[in-house]
Amino acid sequence: MPVEVGVGYVSVVPEARGFGRLLNQQIRGDSVSVGTTAGQDAGRGFLGGIGGVVKAGVVGVAAAGGALFAAGFSKAVEQDKSRAKLGAQLGLTEKESARAGKIAGGVYAKGYGESVDQVNDALKGLAQNGVASINAPRKELEGLSRSALNLAETFDADVGESTKAVGQLIRTGLVKNGKEGFDLLTAGFQSGADKAGDLIDTVNEYSTQWRKAGLDGATAIGLIGQALQAGARDGDVAADAIKEFSIRAVDGSKTSADGFKMLGLNADDMASKFAKGGSAANGVLDLTLDRLRGIKDPVKQSAAAVALFGTQSEDLGAALYAMDPSTAAAASGRSAGPPTAWARRCTTRRRSRSKCSSGRRCKGSRTSQRSTRCPPSSGSATGSTGTCCPRRRQSAARCSTCSCPPRRALVKRSRAACSG
């Protein structure tokens, strides 16, 4: 497959930035070397000496330029292969593959992902797991790709597994769309629901059981967090307890009937309501846990718990009674979305220590965050304490009546110059 000119240009040009400057430095350096050598070596012919050294300088310049171009061209070829691989994995047409490649390149150029391959993995995960069609609007694909990559960057989550989890949340109706899914996972990580490192796996395995119990995504993740905070071993055992209850609530067994009876509930009535799903099923789970918490005799409480939640209640112990569907959604935490700025800074700093892919200083770096103080006004003994904004256009707190001048001018100006 031929390498497209557009793709090659985007890849090679960034690698060749500063080539003109390097070329100028190389020529100037070699010229100085030529003069010095010619003056010191009187036995060497003037033209021959100059010609030989200049020739060596030209060879050095050519080698440097060739190395830069080779690096850029190699990257272009790698990106083209990565795009072709994505097209083959998703069965895309040439046109669709080219569009996906441009989207991946754009996301990567903005500082997301460790490589174009990782960005393509995010696009593949979104498409294969039903989070978003590969032909969805570009803005939607870029946003969801960034969310997946930020989750991976910030919480060390696997891109493929996280997109699979979001797809499962969507299919089971626990979230409405991909954005809500990534936001929910982010909130779960932030609230401690991944304390045992199994949040993503737990979501993938138990989402359909949470749907059966009438839970939404926030409530399900909140229940996991509540159990972990109360001492549960991991999220899996908490989710498995909900699964076991969803089975026993409707199995019509004597064991389940006895368990409900110990709580003062009618097994047939509970089974009928739970079978309806949705809020009715959620209400049965909530009521059951409330009644369990109300039993003061620990022996009777444990017997009722085992009858309705199986041996998982023994594994959870007191953590089972900390699970409360009526407050779980709030316990799951609220998130403004994936921490894009922080994750992008981490990625771009690894790519190049101090510069973003756009050539500008990364947001959040020490240089961009430094601020300067306005000098004391001439009529004040203590001076103003207003702090300039990072761009130094105006004072964030207004330095008396003045605006902070640029830092260089600030050094030169007298204190009276900023008195207003």
C-alpha positions in Angstrom: 0.0 0.0 0.0 1.6 3.3 -1.0 2.3 5.9 1.7 -0.1 8.9 1.3 1.6 12.2 0.8 -0.5 13.9 3.4 0.3 11.3 6.1 4.0 11.5 5.2 4.0 15.2 5.4 2.4 15.3 8.8 4.8 12.8 10.1 8.1 14.0 8.6 7.7 17.7 9.0 7.6 17.7 12.9 10.7 15.6 12.9 12.5 18.1 10.6 11.6 21.1 12.7 14.7 23.3 13.2 16.5 21.6 10.3 17.3 25.0 8.7 18.9 26.2 12.0 20.9 23.0 12.3 22.0 23.3 8.7 23.1 26.9 9.3 25.0 26.0 12.4 26.7 23.1 10.7 27.8 25.3 7.7 29.1 28.1 10.0 30.8 25.6 12.3 32.5 24.0 9.4 33.5 27.3 7.9 35.2 28.4 11.1 37.0 25.0 11.3 38.2 25.5 7.7 39.7 28.9 8.5 41.5 27.7 11.6 42.8 24.6 9.9 44.1 26.5 6.9 45.9 29.0 9.1 47.6 26.4 11.2 48.6 24.0 8.4 50.9 26.1 6.1 52.1 23.0 4.3 48.6 22.2 2.9 47.5 23.8 -0.3 45.0 26.6 0.2 42.4 25.3 -2.3 43.0 21.7 -1.5 42.7 22.3 2.2 39.6 24.4 1.9 38.0 22.1 -0.6 38.6 19.0 1.5 37.3 20.4 4.7 34.3 22.0 3.1 33.6 18.7 1.4 33.7 17.0 4.8 31.3 19.7 6.2 28.9 19.2 3.3 29.0 15.4 4.0 28.2 16.1 7.6 25.3 18.4 6.7 24.0 15.8 4.3 24.3 13.1 6.9 22.5 15.2 9.5 19.7 16.0 7.1 19.5 12.4 6.0 19.2 11.2 9.5 16.4 13.7 10.3 14.5 12.7 7.1 15.0 9.0 7.7 13.6 9.3 11.2 10.6 11.2 10.0 10.1 8.8 7.0 10.4 5.8 9.3 7.7 7.2 11.6 5.5 7.9 8.6 5.8 4.3 7.5 5.0 3.0 11.0 1.9 5.2 11.1 0.8 4.0 7.8 1.2 0.4 8.8 -0.7 1.1 12.0 -3.5 2.6 10.0 -3.6 -0.3 7.7 -3.7 -2.7 10.7 -6.7 -0.8 12.2 -8.5 -0.9 8.8 -8.0 -4.7 8.6 -9.1 -5.3 12.2 -12.3 -3.3 11.6 -12.9 -4.3 8.0 -12.7 -0.6 6.8 -12.7 0.6 3.3 -9.7 2.7 2.1 -11.6 5.9 2.6 -12.8 4.9 6.1 -9.2 3.7 7.0 -7.8 7.1 5.9 -10.4 9.0 8.0 -9.6 6.9 11.0 -5.9 7.5 10.5 -6.4 11.2 10.4 -8.5 11.1 13.6 -5.8 9.0 15.4 -3.1 11.3 14.2 -5.0 14.4 15.4 -5.6 12.9 18.8 -1.9 11.9 19.2 -0.7 15.3 18.0 -2.6 16.9 20.8 -0.7 15.0 23.4 -2.9 12.0 24.0 -1.6 8.4 24.0 1.9 7.0 24.2 1.9 6.2 20.4 -0.3 6.3 17.4 -0.7 2.5 17.9 -2.3 3.1 21.3 -4.6 5.7 19.9 -5.7 3.2 17.2 -6.2 0.6 20.0 -8.6 3.1 21.6 -10.5 3.6 18.3 -10.7 -0.2 17.8 -12.0 -0.7 21.3 -14.7 1.9 20.9 -15.8 0.4 17.6 -15.7 -3.3 18.6 -17.3 -2.8 21.9 -20.2 -0.8 20.7 -19.2 2.4 22.4 -19.1 4.4 19.1 -19.2 3.6 15.4 -16.0 4.2 13.5 -18.1 6.3 11.2 -19.4 8.5 14.1 -18.8 12.2 13.9 -15.1 13.1 14.3 -15.7 15.2 17.4 -17.4 12.3 19.2 -14.6 9.8 18.2 -11.9 12.2 19.3 -13.6 12.9 22.6 -14.2 9.2 23.5 -10.6 8.3 22.4 -9.2 11.0 24.7 -11.4 9.7 27.5 -10.1 6.1 27.1 -6.5 7.3 26.9 -6.8 9.5 29.9 -8.3 6.6 31.9 -5.3 4.5 30.9 -2.8 7.3 31.6 -4.2 8.4 35.0 -5.2 5.0 36.5 -3.1 2.6 34.6 -6.2 1.0 33.1 -5.8 -1.1 29.9 -7.4 0.8 26.9 -8.9 -2.4 25.5 -10.4 -3.5 28.8 -11.8 -0.1 29.7 -13.5 0.3 26.4 -14.9 -3.2 26.8 -16.2 -2.2 30.3 -17.9 1.0 28.9 -19.5 -1.1 26.1 -20.8 -3.5 28.7 -22.3 -0.7 30.8 -24.0 0.7 27.7 -25.4 -2.7 26.6 -26.8 -3.5 30.0 -28.4 0.0 30.3 -26.4 1.0 33.3 -25.2 4.2 31.4 -26.7 6.0 28.4 -23.6 6.6 26.3 -19.8 6.3 26.1 -19.1 9.7 27.8 -21.3 8.7 30.8 -19.5 5.4 30.9 -16.0 6.8 31.0 -17.1 9.4 33.6 -18.6 6.7 35.8 -15.4 4.6 35.7 -13.4 7.7 36.5 -15.6 8.4 39.5 -15.2 4.8 40.6 -11.4 5.0 40.5 -11.4 8.3 42.3 -13.8 7.1 45.0 -11.7 4.0 45.8 -13.9 1.4 44.1 -10.7 0.0 42.5 -9.0 -0.5 45.8 -8.3 -4.1 45.0 -7.4 -3.4 41.3 -10.4 -5.2 39.9 -12.9 -2.5 39.1 -12.7 -2.9 35.3 -12.9 -6.7 35.5 -15.8 -6.5 37.9 -17.8 -4.2 35.7 -17.2 -6.5 32.7 -18.3 -9.6 34.6 -21.2 -8.4 36.7 -22.9 -5.6 34.7 -25.7 -7.9 33.5 -26.3 -9.1 37.1 -26.6 -5.5 38.3 -29.2 -4.9 35.6 -31.1 -7.9 36.9 -31.1 -6.3 40.3 -32.4 -3.0 38.9 -29.3 -1.1 39.6 -27.9 1.8 37.6 -24.2 2.3 37.0 -23.6 4.8 39.8 -25.5 2.7 42.4 -23.6 -0.5 41.4 -20.2 1.2 41.6 -21.2 2.9 44.8 -22.1 -0.5 46.4 -18.7 -1.8 45.5 -17.1 1.2 47.1 -19.1 0.9 50.2 -18.2 -2.7 50.7 -14.5 -2.0 50.1 -14.5 0.9 52.6 -16.1 -1.4 55.1 -13.3 -4.0 54.7 -14.3 -6.3 51.8 -11.5 -8.2 50.2 -12.2 -6.9 46.7 -14.9 -5.7 44.4 -15.6 -9.1 43.0 -16.9 -10.6 46.2 -19.2 -7.7 46.7 -20.6 -7.9 43.2 -20.9 -11.7 43.5 -23.1 -11.2 46.6 -25.5 -9.1 44.6 -25.5 -11.8 41.9 -26.2 -14.5 44.4 -29.1 -12.5 45.9 -30.6 -12.0 42.4 -30.7 -15.8 42.0 -32.0 -16.6 45.4 -34.7 -13.9 45.5 -36.6 -15.7 42.7 -35.6 -19.3 43.1 -38.6 -20.2 45.3 -36.4 -22.5 47.5 -37.2 -23.2 51.2 -33.8 -21.7 52.1 -34.7 -18.4 50.5 -38.2 -18.5 52.0 -36.7 -19.0 55.5 -34.3 -16.2 55.0 -37.0 -13.7 54.0 -39.2 -15.0 56.9 -36.4 -14.2 59.4 -36.6 -10.6 58.0 -40.3 -10.5 58.4 -40.9 -10.6 54.6 -42.9 -12.8 52.3 -40.8 -14.8 49.9 -43.5 -14.9 47.2 -44.1 -11.2 47.4 -40.4 -10.4 47.2 -39.9 -12.8 44.3 -42.8 -11.2 42.3 -41.4 -7.7 42.8 -37.8 -8.7 42.1 -38.8 -10.4 38.9 -40.2 -7.1 37.5 -36.7 -5.7 37.5 -35.9 -2.0 37.5 -36.9 0.0 40.5 -39.0 -2.8 41.9 -36.0 -5.2 42.0 -33.8 -2.4 43.4 -36.4 -1.8 46.1 -36.4 -5.5 47.2 -32.6 -5.5 47.5 -32.7 -2.2 49.4 -35.4 -3.5 51.8 -33.6 -6.8 52.4 -30.4 -5.1 53.4 -32.2 -2.6 55.6 -33.9 -5.5 57.4 -30.6 -7.3 57.8 -29.1 -4.2 59.4 -32.0 -4.1 61.8 -31.4 -7.5 63.3 -29.5 -7.1 66.5 -28.7 -10.8 67.2 -25.5 -11.5 65.2 -26.2 -15.2 65.0 -29.7 -14.6 63.5 -28.4 -11.9 61.3 -25.7 -14.1 59.9 -28.1 -16.9 59.3 -30.5 -14.7 57.3 -27.6 -13.2 55.3 -26.3 -16.7 54.3 -29.8 -17.8 53.4 -30.2 -14.9 50.9 -26.7 -14.0 49.9 -25.0 -17.4 50.1 -21.5 -18.0 51.3 -20.5 -14.6 49.8 -22.1 -13.0 52.9 -19.5 -15.0 55.0 -16.7 -13.6 52.8 -18.0 -10.1 53.1 -18.8 -10.3 56.8 -19.9 -6.9 58.2 -19.0 -5.3 54.9 -22.3 -6.7 53.5 -24.3 -4.5 55.9 -22.5 -1.4 54.8 -23.9 -1.8 51.3 -26.9 0.5 50.9 -28.5 1.0 47.5 -30.3 4.2 48.7 -27.0 6.0 49.3 -24.6 4.1 47.0 -24.9 6.5 44.1 -23.8 9.4 46.1 -21.0 7.3 47.6 -19.7 6.5 44.1 -18.5 10.1 43.8 -19.1 12.8 41.3 -16.7 13.4 38.4 -16.3 16.2 36.0 -15.0 13.6 33.5 -11.6 12.1 32.9 -8.7 14.3 34.2 -7.7 15.3 30.7 -5.2 18.1 31.5 -3.2 16.1 34.0 -3.0 13.0 31.8 -2.1 14.9 28.7 0.7 16.7 30.6 2.1 13.4 31.8 2.1 12.0 28.3 3.6 15.0 26.6 6.3 15.3 29.3 7.4 11.7 28.6 7.5 12.4 24.9 9.8 15.4 25.4 10.8 16.6 28.8 9.7 20.2 28.5 7.8 20.8 25.3 4.4 19.7 24.1 4.0 18.2 20.6 2.9 21.6 19.4 6.3 23.1 20.4 4.8 25.1 23.2 5.5 24.7 26.9 3.2 22.2 28.4 0.4 23.6 30.5 1.0 23.1 34.2 4.8 23.0 33.9 6.7 25.2 36.2 7.6 27.7 33.6 4.0 28.4 32.5 2.7 28.4 36.1 5.2 30.9 37.4 3.8 34.3 38.3 5.3 37.5 39.3 4.5 40.0 42.0 3.7 43.6 41.3 6.3 45.9 42.9 5.2 48.0 45.9 3.5 51.2 44.9 5.3 54.4 45.7 2.8 55.4 48.3 2.7 52.2 50.2 5.2 50.9 52.7 4.2 47.3 52.3 3.2 47.3 48.7 0.5 45.4 46.9 0.4 41.6 47.0 -1.6 41.1 43.8 -0.3 38.2 41.7 -0.1 38.4 37.9 -1.9 35.8 35.9 0.4 33.3 34.1 0.1 35.2 30.9 1.0 38.4 32.7 -1.7 40.4 30.9 -3.3 41.7 34.0 -3.2 41.3 37.7 -5.4 38.5 39.0 -6.1 40.5 42.1 -5.4 43.9 40.6 -2.1 45.5 41.9 -3.7 48.6 43.4 -4.7 50.3 40.3 -2.1 49.1 37.9 -1.5 46.0 35.7 1.6 44.0 36.0 4.1 44.8 33.2 6.0 42.0 31.5 8.6 40.4 33.7 11.6 41.9 31.8 10.1 45.4 32.0 9.3 44.8 35.6 12.9 44.5 36.5 13.8 47.7 34.7 10.9 49.9 35.9 11.1 51.8 39.1 8.6 51.1 41.8 6.9 54.4 41.1 6.1 53.3 37.6 3.4 50.9 38.8 1.8 53.1 41.4 -1.0 54.0 39.0 
